[in-house]
Amino acid sequence: MKRILAIVILLICEGFAFGQATKSYLIADYNEKDLAFLQAKCRQASLDMSLSVLANRVATNSKHVSPKPSKHLLKQGTLQLQLPMNESQDEFAVYHSDIFEIPSTINVLLIDDELITYRTMETAGNIHLLYHCTRGAFGTKRAAHAKNTPVYKLWDTPERTLLPDLELQDQMAHSIAKQLSKTDCPLLVFNDLKSYAYNEFGDLGIGHFLDTVRKYNPDKMLQGDLLTPMSAQFLDRVNENQLWNASMRTKIIETLDEKQDFYRKRQMPWMIGNFQILLADKNRPATTYEELEWFLSKAAAYDAGFGLIFDAETMRKHGLTPTFLKAIRIWETLRMSGAFNEAQKEQFKDPYANWHIAKDNDSTYSLFAEHISRRYFCQFDDDHWEWYSPYASHYALCITVEGKGSISELNFRTPNGILYLPCSLKAGQHLVYDFNGSACVTDQNYNTITEVFPQGVSFLDEGTSEVTFTCEVKPQDKQQPKVTVRYYTHNTPETLIFKPVP
């Protein structure tokens, strides 16, 4: 039997549970090499370890599928062959059924002891025509089938696995629960609990599964993503598994007050959802520090826990990993110690507001309201901009080069003077200039390539300032690089006092 543990690193941070703060957890797939690495990172951030578990997924290469599929694979419903079917044909017809309206990922059918997948389906009168079929799928054996043979449409998942019926699910639950009982991880996280209710027992199926886990693991906390009459009897807390990102700021914020009130009335510790730290790829840039702090401020606003998806490979390759772990420790230490007052929490709820916290010493921290500009796209021949800042402040910069070619000798002129950045910046690189006046060139994942020594003045007055940007441009293949500039300012900070929890 193949157990499936989610291949993610999920940092779970729970907030106050009826006035008492609880420990943060790093949840990992069991891998000896990664586990040692992650434990070291946990110590840096004062975090514990735990596991994320998907215990009802049947892999298509498991013994329950091949060479002879189990009769306990979960079925969506029953169809019937319209005509006899030989061993070689790759299209056939079944009588009409509404079960084709249930979404599927890999479209698996069970006929006798053969699994068949189909790619396309058409409806004609009272029959469904199935085309581009794979016979003997997943290592099963092709066979001929008689007219009116029952055809079972199987449940599958977005992970391209199959689901078990209650009997097989119970076997899998006992197996995984025993394995989990041998670990010292204090928290078990169960996502997609609704899939445990797809069998004929519905919510009772969820309760039966969680009851089995609890019997083998009485001292561990259980967390799920769904609160039902049955799951509420076993779960210690709920995280609805909502994935946050910058593009969903307003949409998510609109529902948080209602959700917080819902879980408070049920005396259930509430968690705000998940935030994923990513490396750069062709579809999106790497996660930034300001994105993480924006999310941490929302957890602080609602006194809510959260999940941080941060796998081992990303931890190793993202240049800001130490900064991320430090920020989590700072924000969560202050949140759980009650350092934020109600007025600050209300300010944190603004979906467009950004915040930064810096540690002054062991007992005091500085809280900055941060202004983050839109992205400015460079034309190179007439880059005159109007930069607005709500504060009189030194400014920080992030400059990104994409496409082909490079730039060098960067200058920013404001009414207060010129900032000169003597460096060369190639495609796929960032130049990061911080509020302390330090700068460096990084790769696309913010790993430092070379240090830069800025010269001049970097200050913006409150309101609008005229800004001119110039640089030397070196095209490649007659194409100029694509350069974007973003600036940051912040206000005079408020002082936060760390209050140790008794």
Rosetta blueprint (number, residue, H / E / L):
1 M L
2 K L
3 R L
4 I E
5 L E
6 A L
7 I L
8 V L
9 I L
10 L E
11 L E
12 I E
13 C E
14 E L
15 G L
16 F L
17 A E
18 F L
19 G L
20 Q E
21 A L
22 T L
23 K L
24 S E
25 Y E
26 L E
27 I E
28 A L
29 D L
30 Y L
31 N L
32 E H
33 K H
34 D H
35 L H
36 A H
37 F H
38 L H
39 Q H
40 A H
41 K H
42 C H
43 R H
44 Q H
45 A H
46 S L
47 L L
48 D E
49 M E
50 S E
51 L E
52 S E
53 V E
54 L E
55 A L
56 N L
57 R L
58 V E
59 A L
60 T L
61 N L
62 S L
63 K L
64 H L
65 V L
66 S L
67 P L
68 K L
69 P L
70 S L
71 K L
72 H L
73 L E
74 L L
75 K E
76 Q E
77 G E
78 T E
79 L E
80 Q E
81 L E
82 Q L
83 L L
84 P L
85 M E
86 N L
87 E L
88 S L
89 Q L
90 D L
91 E L
92 F E
93 A E
94 V E
95 Y E
96 H L
97 S L
98 D H
99 I H
100 F H
101 E H
102 I L
103 P L
104 S L
105 T L
106 I L
107 N L
108 V E
109 L E
110 L E
111 I E
112 D L
113 D L
114 E E
115 L E
116 I E
117 T E
118 Y L
119 R L
120 T E
121 M E
122 E E
123 T E
124 A E
125 G L
126 N L
127 I E
128 H E
129 L E
130 L E
131 Y E
132 H L
133 C L
134 T E
135 R L
136 G L
137 A H
138 F H
139 G H
140 T L
141 K L
142 R L
143 A L
144 A L
145 H E
146 A L
147 K L
148 N L
149 T L
150 P E
151 V E
152 Y E
153 K E
154 L E
155 W L
156 D E
157 T L
158 P L
159 E L
160 R L
161 T L
162 L E
163 L L
164 P E
165 D L
166 L H
167 E H
168 L H
169 Q H
170 D H
171 Q H
172 M H
173 A H
174 H H
175 S H
176 I H
177 A H
178 K H
179 Q H
180 L H
181 S H
182 K L
183 T L
184 D L
185 C L
186 P L
187 L E
188 L E
189 V E
190 F E
191 N L
192 D L
193 L H
194 K H
195 S H
196 Y H
197 A H
198 Y L
199 N L
200 E L
201 F L
202 G L
203 D H
204 L H
205 G H
206 I H
207 G H
208 H H
209 F H
210 L H
211 D H
212 T H
213 V H
214 R H
215 K H
216 Y H
217 N L
218 P L
219 D L
220 K L
221 M E
222 L E
223 Q E
224 G E
225 D L
226 L L
227 L L
228 T L
229 P L
230 M L
231 S H
232 A H
233 Q H
234 F L
235 L L
236 D L
237 R E
238 V E
239 N E
240 E L
241 N L
242 Q L
243 L E
244 W E
245 N L
246 A H
247 S H
248 M H
249 R H
250 T H
251 K H
252 I H
253 I H
254 E H
255 T H
256 L H
257 D H
258 E H
259 K H
260 Q H
261 D H
262 F H
263 Y H
264 R H
265 K H
266 R L
267 Q L
268 M L
269 P L
270 W E
271 M E
272 I E
273 G E
274 N E
275 F E
276 Q E
277 I L
278 L L
279 L L
280 A L
281 D E
282 K L
283 N L
284 R E
285 P L
286 A L
287 T L
288 T L
289 Y H
290 E H
291 E H
292 L H
293 E H
294 W H
295 F H
296 L H
297 S H
298 K H
299 A H
300 A H
301 A H
302 Y L
303 D L
304 A L
305 G E
306 F E
307 G E
308 L E
309 I E
310 F L
311 D L
312 A H
313 E H
314 T H
315 M H
316 R H
317 K H
318 H L
319 G L
320 L L
321 T H
322 P H
323 T H
324 F H
325 L H
326 K H
327 A H
328 I H
329 R H
330 I H
331 W H
332 E H
333 T H
334 L H
335 R H
336 M H
337 S L
338 G L
339 A L
340 F L
341 N L
342 E H
343 A H
344 Q H
345 K H
346 E H
347 Q H
348 F H
349 K L
350 D L
351 P L
352 Y L
353 A L
354 N E
355 W E
356 H E
357 I E
358 A E
359 K E
360 D L
361 N L
362 D L
363 S L
364 T E
365 Y E
366 S E
367 L E
368 F E
369 A E
370 E E
371 H E
372 I E
373 S L
374 R L
375 R L
376 Y E
377 F E
378 C L
379 Q L
380 F L
381 D L
382 D L
383 D L
384 H E
385 W E
386 E E
387 W E
388 Y E
389 S E
390 P L
391 Y L
392 A L
393 S E
394 H E
395 Y L
396 A E
397 L E
398 C E
399 I E
400 T E
401 V E
402 E E
403 G L
404 K L
405 G L
406 S E
407 I E
408 S E
409 E E
410 L E
411 N E
412 F E
413 R E
414 T E
415 P L
416 N L
417 G E
418 I E
419 L E
420 Y E
421 L E
422 P E
423 C E
424 S E
425 L E
426 K E
427 A L
428 G L
429 Q E
430 H E
431 L E
432 V E
433 Y E
434 D L
435 F L
436 N L
437 G L
438 S L
439 A E
440 C E
441 V E
442 T E
443 D L
444 Q L
445 N L
446 Y L
447 N L
448 T E
449 I E
450 T E
451 E E
452 V E
453 F L
454 P L
455 Q E
456 G E
457 V L
458 S L
459 F E
460 L E
461 D L
462 E L
463 G E
464 T E
465 S E
466 E E
467 V E
468 T E
469 F E
470 T E
471 C E
472 E E
473 V E
474 K E
475 P L
476 Q E
477 D L
478 K L
479 Q E
480 Q L
481 P L
482 K E
483 V E
484 T E
485 V E
486 R E
487 Y E
488 Y E
489 T E
490 H E
491 N L
492 T L
493 P L
494 E E
495 T E
496 L E
497 I E
498 F L
499 K L
500 P L
501 V L
502 P L
